[in-house]
Amino acid sequence: MITTAIRVARVGSAAELAAAALMMLGFPALMLAALVPSVPAFAAAAAVTYLADHYLHRKGSYLVNRLSKVRAGLSIRFLIRQLLLILLLARLGLADDLIYYGAIACFIAFYGLQAPHGALVTLIRNRRRMPVATRNVDLASRIRIPDAPPRRLMHRSAEKMLHLDLAAVAGILVSASLESAVAGFIGIGITVGLGCLYVLALVPYVRGAKVPPNAEKVLAAVDDWLAEYRPETVLYFSGSKDSAYQLNMWLETMEQLDSKPLIILRERVILNNMAATTVPVICVPGGVHLMNLDLTNVRVALYAANVGKNIHLLRVPTMKHVFIGHGDSDKLASVNPYSKVYDEVWTAGRAGRDRYAIADVGVRDDDIVEVGRPQLAPIQAMSGVAEGRIPTVLYAPTWEGWDGNPGNTSIVLAGENIVNQLVKADPPVRVLYKPHPFTGTVSKEAGAAHRRITALVEQAAAERVTDPRFLADAAAQTLAKAELTRIEARLAELSGNGKGKGNGKGGDEAEATRDGLVDIARHEEVARLRAEWNTEYWRSFGSHEHRVITGAEPRLYDCFNVSDAMVSDISSVVSDFIASGKPYAVTDSAELGVEEFKRANTAVRAATILSNSAAELGELLDAVRDPAADALAEDRGDLKRYLLGPDEPTSIEQFNTAVSNLAIKAETRNVGQESRAAALPEQRVSVAGDDLTA
């Protein structure tokens, strides 16, 4: 019941749900205490509402955010509490007392301060919002960007201002109980005085040296930097917060380009959710500002998503435009007719080229270039199961999706059957269960199945601990756990500094732009430590131990590398796993039948196809244990080359070659245009002379 209530209220935990309930019940209790009247009861109810409200705001609760939509926002809740305090004074017979009029005057003055306070906060934020936000771009040497106002003034400023009424409320309640106005007027003086000081503290940040330069100066500084840096290849991206992963998957590839890279973003939310990179980044929310940027040195523009804002850069004829996408699958998005607008479309392998030919959406075969998938470089190729080691099978189902299609995920109909057979397999195997992070967010059946599967894996792991066949090296595990603690502490130290050079997380957007120069040494150390963390994580428990893996770490590709086979569903997970060359199985949850399932989904043509009973799982396990029984090995090799291209040259080499070739085409076009433009005056003179002769 509690779980259902948490889901319905869209809160994050039982504590958050309890705080929401206390806050909602607290206001009726306040009214009742005021009507009775009872000062102790009113004080207790007020304390509950203050604390619950503060806790929910600190947690960023969805429920609190939605209250403003039903006219019960933060200011209204404080006002209601203050009005009920006035009612309490009246019911206590203090309507003719000086404290009663003092309370009314205090709250009127206090709310009078809200307007200048809110205006100043808004003005400061607007003036410090840059027309262009950057990372790894040196603007500090070109323009002066002052420090952000202290965090204590700007962070959750409305809540802080409103909570200044605590002194007045407490003082008035003391006066009501003691029948002396002294405490009340002391509290009133503190509240009004602090409110005035808060407003005055904000004033210096709206004028003079505390304000960043105007848009014209900032854009001029960016153009000056562009002229010095001379970027040659741009990755352009626009999208919502949830689509940031589509950008992040290309960051490492951009860092490995032979030409000078630049990333152009269109939304600040993407900038704030982008992973760390050494590539210069410019976020330009305004279309006019983007069109006025000096990008004359750029020859190749790469697009990871088909979105309307792409037109703002597509209009530039001096560069060649390429759709690179954000994955390779049989989904309709992979053959979007919008792709016709690009000069070229780059696919991983022959499969992408064939999809466009079959779809017949107007993309010419001559405009398609196969470049592999550089992102798959971390995936290690199959090496076989070493003698004496228990094979590892990864179960990585996708989530249920939005449309309720039973073919989306195996977790509801087949998940328990798959895991049951794996944990009971003889000879034994080790099971890694890594569900999609969205599992259970739409379907309660999927959520329930996930919990049952988790329980199955954990119970099997507990039983294996007591099984004498499986011995663990306790000393090695203890050492690995100690190393994990050390690495995590260092990573927290490197990422925990929320302000300062190198991380782009300054006090606000202007300060982050000024200080957002990556510290290369720190960036490299973080990458090295993450690799070490992954190694020690797998050493911290036995190679026979079943494991449920949730969260961002270890990453999916790390799970690929320690696994000997995988069971999954139709998703990009399967396409990526094919790069390893290892055996894999895919569940036909919609029960299309083997032939139709393979016809409809290219990525499963070299897979063991499972029904919902998972009765075919033995074929996969046989292939893992004995390479001679692996009947699909040759098919997997052919499919890998078809989907992802050849192993040599490497994907990043193919990618760089494609960038270089297209840059030459762009330069050839531009030189040709200059030659034609230079010839035009001579043609006009010739035509004019002919007219005069005539």
Secondary structure, DSSP 8 states (H G I E B T S, - for coil): -HHHHHHHHT-SSHHHHHHHHHHHHHHHHHHHHHHTT-HHHHHHHHHHHHHHHHHHHHTT-HHHHHHGGGT--HHHHHHHHHHHHHHHHHHTT-TTSHHHHHHHHHHHHHHHHHHHHHHHHHHHHHHT--SSEEES---TTTS-------HHHHTTHHHHHHTTHHHHHHHHHHHHHHT-SHHHHHHHHHHHHHHHHHHHHHGGGGSGGGS---HHHHHHHHHHHHHHH---EEEEE---GGGHHHHHTTHHHHHT-SS-EEEEES-HHHHHT----SS-EEE---HHHHHTS--TT--EEEESS--GGGHHHHT-TTSEEEE--S---SSGGGG-GGGGGSSEEEESSHHHHHHHHHHTSS--GGGEEE---GGGTTS-------TT---EEEEE-----SS--TTS-STTTTHHHHHHHHHT-SS--EEEE---TTTTSS-HHHHHHHHHHHHHHHHHHHHHHT-TT----HHHHHHHHHHHHHHHHHHHHHH---SSTTSS--SSHHHHHHH----HHHHHHHHHHHHHHHHHHHHTS-TT--EE--SSSS-HHHHHHH-SEEEE-SSHHHHHHGGGT--EEEE-TT---HHHHHHH-GGGTTSEEE-TT-TTHHHHHHHHH-GGG-TTHHHHHHHHHHHH--SSS-HHHHHHHHHHHHHHHHHHHHHHHHHHHHHHHHHHHHHHHHHHH-
